Amino acid sequence: MNASLVDEFSITLSPVLFGVGTRLFDGVDASRIALEPVPSEPSSRVTHLTYAVHPR
């Protein structure tokens, strides 16, 4: 994202009670990009998130 090579991305979240997480946006310069939520389809077991990436 820092190199402006990503136009849009999707994340699928599924809740887990125990485990470890991964920081997806470590190293991303938040001052250089803006995220716009894109409508996505709901599901009963997962959450689908889609964002458009725009330069600031």
C-alpha angles and dihedrals in degrees: 000000000000089000092051092241096126121078099171138356138189130212124195112204123197118179117242123184098208132025141070130287134226121226102231099189104043108140096019112131101228091192090066100050140046124204122217117195113235118206112260138183118268122229133190096234106029139033116229115204124186126184134184113220118222130179117243 
